[in-house]
Amino acid sequence: MSTRERDETGLQRMGLHKPSALLLLAQLAAVVAYPFLQDGTVGSTLLGVLSMVAVGLAVAVVRYTPSLSVVAFAVGLPAVVLTVCEALWPDNDAVAIASGALHAVFYFYVSISLIRYLFHDDRVSTDELWAIGAAFTVVAWAFAHVYVVVAVAVPGSIEPLGEAGADRFFDLLFFSFTNLTSVGLSDVLPVGDHARSVVILEQVAGVLYVAMVISRLVAMTVRHPRER
């Protein structure tokens, strides 16, 4: 049995038959929960818990080799700690920058791993179809954390935003999704050059994702029957 097969068997024993689907649903659940939980310390703490669940699922999805799992835990666990710190000290710029940078690295790492998972063979499983959406949302999350770093490090570069903490992050998550999907339906604007350069990178990433990832998966789905 290969390393990949052993990892997938272990995930099935834990009940994670479709980890990509669970990751996608966790990300979308967090989006729905943000407006209800972003006010106050208790709400911010609950949002932190949701983020931790998403991080745990992301680590479960990154299951290619033991060394890659170590990298995921090495970056993911500090990200969880900083999530809690952000809930406790939402006005601390140093914590916000450190958390945003570490979360961005972690989510970019997970997104790359998911895309590798999608390209590992020429057949499409049901979980890989879920992974298409999961990878897309993870990229949006990663850029949202980059925007947090930019907004805090260069004040006034992205306007208007919530004052701090969950308010600010939800604005930037919305801003990230509008740029990644290229719909442009956002009242949040990149005012400074630093923000605009990141926006350009995200828009290019969104176009390339559709052109390279989704088109390839659609072609393989047509060519081969799906594996259940």
C-alpha atoms as a printed R data frame, in Angstrom:
    type eleno elety resid chain resno       x      y       z
1   ATOM     1    CA   MET     A     1   0.000  0.000   0.000
2   ATOM     2    CA   SER     A     2   1.365  3.413  -0.980
3   ATOM     3    CA   THR     A     3   1.773  6.352   1.402
4   ATOM     4    CA   ARG     A     4  -1.161  8.111  -0.246
5   ATOM     5    CA   GLU     A     5  -3.410  5.062   0.141
6   ATOM     6    CA   ARG     A     6  -2.428  4.702   3.815
7   ATOM     7    CA   ASP     A     7  -3.209  8.383   4.417
8   ATOM     8    CA   GLU     A     8  -6.601  8.106   2.729
9   ATOM     9    CA   THR     A     9  -7.416  4.939   4.711
10  ATOM    10    CA   GLY     A    10  -6.562  6.788   7.920
11  ATOM    11    CA   LEU     A    11  -8.826  9.680   6.951
12  ATOM    12    CA   GLN     A    12 -11.685  7.276   6.269
13  ATOM    13    CA   ARG     A    13 -11.244  5.726   9.703
14  ATOM    14    CA   MET     A    14 -11.634  9.194  11.212
15  ATOM    15    CA   GLY     A    15 -14.835  9.705   9.218
16  ATOM    16    CA   LEU     A    16 -13.237 12.105   6.741
17  ATOM    17    CA   HIS     A    17 -14.382 10.352   3.574
18  ATOM    18    CA   LYS     A    18 -14.694 13.685   1.734
19  ATOM    19    CA   PRO     A    19 -12.243 16.045   3.499
20  ATOM    20    CA   SER     A    20 -12.335 18.564   0.658
21  ATOM    21    CA   ALA     A    21 -16.115 18.807   0.951
22  ATOM    22    CA   LEU     A    22 -15.849 19.325   4.710
23  ATOM    23    CA   LEU     A    23 -13.237 22.038   4.211
24  ATOM    24    CA   LEU     A    24 -15.415 23.839   1.670
25  ATOM    25    CA   LEU     A    25 -18.482 23.637   3.917
26  ATOM    26    CA   ALA     A    26 -16.482 24.887   6.919
27  ATOM    27    CA   GLN     A    27 -15.241 27.874   4.925
28  ATOM    28    CA   LEU     A    28 -18.749 28.724   3.718
29  ATOM    29    CA   ALA     A    29 -20.168 28.253   7.224
30  ATOM    30    CA   ALA     A    30 -17.641 30.767   8.518
31  ATOM    31    CA   VAL     A    31 -18.742 33.261   5.848
32  ATOM    32    CA   VAL     A    32 -22.376 32.904   6.933
33  ATOM    33    CA   ALA     A    33 -21.467 33.109  10.642
34  ATOM    34    CA   TYR     A    34 -19.308 36.245  10.457
35  ATOM    35    CA   PRO     A    35 -22.161 38.807  10.389
36  ATOM    36    CA   PHE     A    36 -23.760 37.184  13.443
37  ATOM    37    CA   LEU     A    37 -20.635 36.649  15.529
38  ATOM    38    CA   GLN     A    38 -18.267 39.484  14.737
39  ATOM    39    CA   ASP     A    39 -19.456 41.815  17.531
40  ATOM    40    CA   GLY     A    40 -17.960 41.407  20.988
41  ATOM    41    CA   THR     A    41 -15.344 39.164  22.544
42  ATOM    42    CA   VAL     A    42 -17.595 36.096  22.681
43  ATOM    43    CA   GLY     A    43 -18.445 36.366  18.999
44  ATOM    44    CA   SER     A    44 -14.808 36.864  18.057
45  ATOM    45    CA   THR     A    45 -13.865 33.817  20.125
46  ATOM    46    CA   LEU     A    46 -16.483 31.694  18.361
47  ATOM    47    CA   LEU     A    47 -15.179 32.895  15.028
48  ATOM    48    CA   GLY     A    48 -11.740 31.848  16.200
49  ATOM    49    CA   VAL     A    49 -13.106 28.378  16.935
50  ATOM    50    CA   LEU     A    50 -14.600 28.178  13.435
51  ATOM    51    CA   SER     A    51 -11.243 29.218  12.010
52  ATOM    52    CA   MET     A    52  -9.534 26.498  14.045
53  ATOM    53    CA   VAL     A    53 -11.962 23.905  12.675
54  ATOM    54    CA   ALA     A    54 -11.211 25.083   9.139
55  ATOM    55    CA   VAL     A    55  -7.482 24.944   9.860
56  ATOM    56    CA   GLY     A    56  -7.829 21.392  11.174
57  ATOM    57    CA   LEU     A    57  -9.725 20.319   8.075
58  ATOM    58    CA   ALA     A    58  -7.142 22.024   5.888
59  ATOM    59    CA   VAL     A    59  -4.388 20.032   7.580
60  ATOM    60    CA   ALA     A    60  -6.424 16.842   7.018
61  ATOM    61    CA   VAL     A    61  -6.716 17.641   3.322
62  ATOM    62    CA   VAL     A    62  -2.945 18.114   3.015
63  ATOM    63    CA   ARG     A    63  -2.182 14.422   3.194
64  ATOM    64    CA   TYR     A    64   0.400 13.666   0.534
65  ATOM    65    CA   THR     A    65   3.515 12.785   2.542
66  ATOM    66    CA   PRO     A    66   4.539 12.843   6.225
67  ATOM    67    CA   SER     A    67   6.962 15.709   5.571
68  ATOM    68    CA   LEU     A    68   4.213 17.868   4.059
69  ATOM    69    CA   SER     A    69   1.984 17.142   7.043
70  ATOM    70    CA   VAL     A    70   4.764 18.354   9.343
71  ATOM    71    CA   VAL     A    71   4.956 21.617   7.405
72  ATOM    72    CA   ALA     A    72   1.187 22.041   7.632
73  ATOM    73    CA   PHE     A    73   1.199 21.536  11.401
74  ATOM    74    CA   ALA     A    74   4.278 23.724  11.884
75  ATOM    75    CA   VAL     A    75   2.502 26.662  10.242
76  ATOM    76    CA   GLY     A    76  -1.094 25.783  11.150
77  ATOM    77    CA   LEU     A    77  -0.701 25.456  14.920
78  ATOM    78    CA   PRO     A    78   0.911 28.907  15.403
79  ATOM    79    CA   ALA     A    79  -1.853 30.299  13.182
80  ATOM    80    CA   VAL     A    80  -4.431 28.869  15.582
81  ATOM    81    CA   VAL     A    81  -2.668 30.472  18.559
82  ATOM    82    CA   LEU     A    82  -2.576 33.839  16.796
83  ATOM    83    CA   THR     A    83  -6.278 33.505  15.953
84  ATOM    84    CA   VAL     A    84  -7.015 33.324  19.669
85  ATOM    85    CA   CYS     A    85  -4.663 36.259  20.328
86  ATOM    86    CA   GLU     A    86  -6.514 38.325  17.737
87  ATOM    87    CA   ALA     A    87  -9.818 37.621  19.479
88  ATOM    88    CA   LEU     A    88  -8.321 38.724  22.806
89  ATOM    89    CA   TRP     A    89  -6.448 41.784  21.492
90  ATOM    90    CA   PRO     A    90  -8.268 42.936  18.323
91  ATOM    91    CA   ASP     A    91  -6.604 46.378  18.374
92  ATOM    92    CA   ASN     A    92  -3.028 45.108  18.553
93  ATOM    93    CA   ASP     A    93  -1.433 45.845  15.166
94  ATOM    94    CA   ALA     A    94   1.600 43.618  15.756
95  ATOM    95    CA   VAL     A    95  -0.621 40.622  16.492
96  ATOM    96    CA   ALA     A    96  -2.794 41.402  13.464
97  ATOM    97    CA   ILE     A    97   0.214 41.592  11.116
98  ATOM    98    CA   ALA     A    98   1.829 38.426  12.499
99  ATOM    99    CA   SER     A    99  -1.466 36.537  12.350
100 ATOM   100    CA   GLY     A   100  -2.278 37.762   8.852
101 ATOM   101    CA   ALA     A   101   1.152 36.852   7.504
102 ATOM   102    CA   LEU     A   102   1.153 33.376   9.041
103 ATOM   103    CA   HIS     A   103  -2.428 32.647   7.972
104 ATOM   104    CA   ALA     A   104  -1.606 33.780   4.422
105 ATOM   105    CA   VAL     A   105   1.384 31.441   4.234
106 ATOM   106    CA   PHE     A   106  -0.671 28.567   5.618
107 ATOM   107    CA   TYR     A   107  -3.634 29.032   3.302
108 ATOM   108    CA   PHE     A   108  -1.444 29.506   0.230
109 ATOM   109    CA   TYR     A   109   0.336 26.284   1.189
110 ATOM   110    CA   VAL     A   110  -2.992 24.462   1.527
111 ATOM   111    CA   SER     A   111  -4.246 25.834  -1.793
112 ATOM   112    CA   ILE     A   112  -1.103 24.677  -3.598
113 ATOM   113    CA   SER     A   113  -1.454 21.255  -1.992
114 ATOM   114    CA   LEU     A   114  -5.104 21.041  -3.067
115 ATOM   115    CA   ILE     A   115  -4.206 21.945  -6.638
116 ATOM   116    CA   ARG     A   116  -1.498 19.269  -6.607
117 ATOM   117    CA   TYR     A   117  -4.161 16.854  -5.406
118 ATOM   118    CA   LEU     A   118  -6.382 17.835  -8.340
119 ATOM   119    CA   PHE     A   119  -3.552 17.238 -10.810
120 ATOM   120    CA   HIS     A   120  -2.180 13.994  -9.347
121 ATOM   121    CA   ASP     A   121  -3.772 11.760 -12.024
122 ATOM   122    CA   ASP     A   122  -6.051 11.883 -15.065
123 ATOM   123    CA   ARG     A   123  -9.263 10.775 -13.328
124 ATOM   124    CA   VAL     A   124 -11.677 12.841 -11.262
125 ATOM   125    CA   SER     A   125 -13.114 11.552  -7.998
126 ATOM   126    CA   THR     A   126 -16.075 13.073  -6.176
127 ATOM   127    CA   ASP     A   127 -13.748 14.494  -3.532
128 ATOM   128    CA   GLU     A   128 -11.675 16.167  -6.244
129 ATOM   129    CA   LEU     A   129 -14.787 17.927  -7.510
130 ATOM   130    CA   TRP     A   130 -15.321 19.266  -3.986
131 ATOM   131    CA   ALA     A   131 -11.641 20.212  -3.899
132 ATOM   132    CA   ILE     A   132 -12.197 22.586  -6.845
133 ATOM   133    CA   GLY     A   133 -14.414 24.767  -4.662
134 ATOM   134    CA   ALA     A   134 -12.317 24.228  -1.532
135 ATOM   135    CA   ALA     A   135  -9.122 25.355  -3.246
136 ATOM   136    CA   PHE     A   136 -10.853 28.453  -4.606
137 ATOM   137    CA   THR     A   137 -12.162 29.521  -1.193
138 ATOM   138    CA   VAL     A   138  -8.795 28.836   0.429
139 ATOM   139    CA   VAL     A   139  -7.080 31.126  -2.095
140 ATOM   140    CA   ALA     A   140  -9.626 33.847  -1.293
141 ATOM   141    CA   TRP     A   141  -8.936 33.378   2.414
142 ATOM   142    CA   ALA     A   142  -5.185 33.584   1.813
143 ATOM   143    CA   PHE     A   143  -5.455 36.885  -0.061
144 ATOM   144    CA   ALA     A   144  -7.821 38.249   2.611
145 ATOM   145    CA   HIS     A   145  -5.062 37.730   5.175
146 ATOM   146    CA   VAL     A   146  -2.553 39.414   2.857
147 ATOM   147    CA   TYR     A   147  -4.914 42.380   2.701
148 ATOM   148    CA   VAL     A   148  -5.015 42.431   6.515
149 ATOM   149    CA   VAL     A   149  -1.236 42.808   6.560
150 ATOM   150    CA   VAL     A   150  -1.368 45.554   3.937
151 ATOM   151    CA   ALA     A   151  -4.223 47.417   5.636
152 ATOM   152    CA   VAL     A   152  -2.493 47.390   9.026
153 ATOM   153    CA   ALA     A   153   1.060 48.009   7.800
154 ATOM   154    CA   VAL     A   154   0.027 50.768   5.357
155 ATOM   155    CA   PRO     A   155  -2.976 52.548   6.931
156 ATOM   156    CA   GLY     A   156  -5.413 54.029   4.438
157 ATOM   157    CA   SER     A   157  -4.330 51.745   1.585
158 ATOM   158    CA   ILE     A   158  -7.711 49.957   1.555
159 ATOM   159    CA   GLU     A   159 -10.881 51.885   2.373
160 ATOM   160    CA   PRO     A   160 -13.383 51.827   3.971
161 ATOM   161    CA   LEU     A   161 -12.849 49.108   6.568
162 ATOM   162    CA   GLY     A   162 -14.133 48.090   9.975
163 ATOM   163    CA   GLU     A   163 -12.137 49.399  12.903
164 ATOM   164    CA   ALA     A   164 -10.318 46.189  13.814
165 ATOM   165    CA   GLY     A   165 -10.526 42.445  14.358
166 ATOM   166    CA   ALA     A   166 -13.443 40.527  12.836
167 ATOM   167    CA   ASP     A   167 -15.066 43.655  11.352
168 ATOM   168    CA   ARG     A   168 -11.957 44.457   9.365
169 ATOM   169    CA   PHE     A   169 -11.332 40.872   8.306
170 ATOM   170    CA   PHE     A   170 -14.857 40.305   7.010
171 ATOM   171    CA   ASP     A   171 -14.608 43.473   4.893
172 ATOM   172    CA   LEU     A   172 -11.319 42.220   3.470
173 ATOM   173    CA   LEU     A   173 -12.678 38.705   2.897
174 ATOM   174    CA   PHE     A   174 -15.547 40.202   0.904
175 ATOM   175    CA   PHE     A   175 -13.027 42.352  -0.961
176 ATOM   176    CA   SER     A   176 -10.902 39.267  -1.686
177 ATOM   177    CA   PHE     A   177 -13.775 37.222  -3.096
178 ATOM   178    CA   THR     A   178 -14.904 40.065  -5.372
179 ATOM   179    CA   ASN     A   179 -11.384 40.323  -6.796
180 ATOM   180    CA   LEU     A   180 -10.765 36.591  -7.142
181 ATOM   181    CA   THR     A   181 -14.069 36.124  -8.981
182 ATOM   182    CA   SER     A   182 -13.557 39.384 -10.937
183 ATOM   183    CA   VAL     A   183 -17.149 40.490 -10.311
184 ATOM   184    CA   GLY     A   184 -16.012 43.894  -9.026
185 ATOM   185    CA   LEU     A   185 -19.094 44.336  -6.807
186 ATOM   186    CA   SER     A   186 -17.280 45.731  -3.777
187 ATOM   187    CA   ASP     A   187 -17.598 49.027  -1.932
188 ATOM   188    CA   VAL     A   188 -14.103 48.401  -0.511
189 ATOM   189    CA   LEU     A   189 -11.444 49.956  -2.717
190 ATOM   190    CA   PRO     A   190  -7.652 49.632  -3.040
191 ATOM   191    CA   VAL     A   191  -6.578 53.240  -2.546
192 ATOM   192    CA   GLY     A   192  -2.824 52.752  -2.137
193 ATOM   193    CA   ASP     A   193  -0.304 51.257  -4.534
194 ATOM   194    CA   HIS     A   194   0.591 48.382  -2.185
195 ATOM   195    CA   ALA     A   195  -3.027 47.266  -2.099
196 ATOM   196    CA   ARG     A   196  -3.440 47.659  -5.848
197 ATOM   197    CA   SER     A   197  -0.426 45.442  -6.557
198 ATOM   198    CA   VAL     A   198  -1.929 42.652  -4.420
199 ATOM   199    CA   VAL     A   199  -5.293 43.110  -6.150
200 ATOM   200    CA   ILE     A   200  -3.628 42.638  -9.537
201 ATOM   201    CA   LEU     A   201  -1.990 39.409  -8.342
202 ATOM   202    CA   GLU     A   202  -5.298 38.081  -7.025
203 ATOM   203    CA   GLN     A   203  -7.169 38.932 -10.207
204 ATOM   204    CA   VAL     A   204  -4.539 37.114 -12.261
205 ATOM   205    CA   ALA     A   205  -4.748 34.136  -9.878
206 ATOM   206    CA   GLY     A   206  -8.536 34.009 -10.309
207 ATOM   207    CA   VAL     A   207  -8.331 34.015 -14.094
208 ATOM   208    CA   LEU     A   208  -5.577 31.389 -14.153
209 ATOM   209    CA   TYR     A   209  -7.531 29.176 -11.743
210 ATOM   210    CA   VAL     A   210 -10.482 29.041 -14.107
211 ATOM   211    CA   ALA     A   211  -8.304 28.660 -17.193
212 ATOM   212    CA   MET     A   212  -5.911 26.027 -15.876
213 ATOM   213    CA   VAL     A   213  -7.576 24.141 -13.015
214 ATOM   214    CA   ILE     A   214 -11.315 24.109 -13.701
215 ATOM   215    CA   SER     A   215 -10.967 23.636 -17.468
216 ATOM   216    CA   ARG     A   216  -8.635 20.666 -16.933
217 ATOM   217    CA   LEU     A   217 -10.977 19.034 -14.420
218 ATOM   218    CA   VAL     A   218 -13.960 19.514 -16.729
219 ATOM   219    CA   ALA     A   219 -12.042 17.934 -19.593
220 ATOM   220    CA   MET     A   220 -11.056 14.941 -17.466
221 ATOM   221    CA   THR     A   221 -14.628 14.533 -16.190
222 ATOM   222    CA   VAL     A   222 -15.887 14.303 -19.764
223 ATOM   223    CA   ARG     A   223 -13.098 11.909 -20.740
224 ATOM   224    CA   HIS     A   224 -13.420  9.507 -17.801
225 ATOM   225    CA   PRO     A   225 -16.359  8.415 -15.614
226 ATOM   226    CA   ARG     A   226 -16.122  9.746 -12.061
227 ATOM   227    CA   GLU     A   227 -14.805  7.548  -9.302
228 ATOM   228    CA   ARG     A   228 -17.184  7.379  -6.374
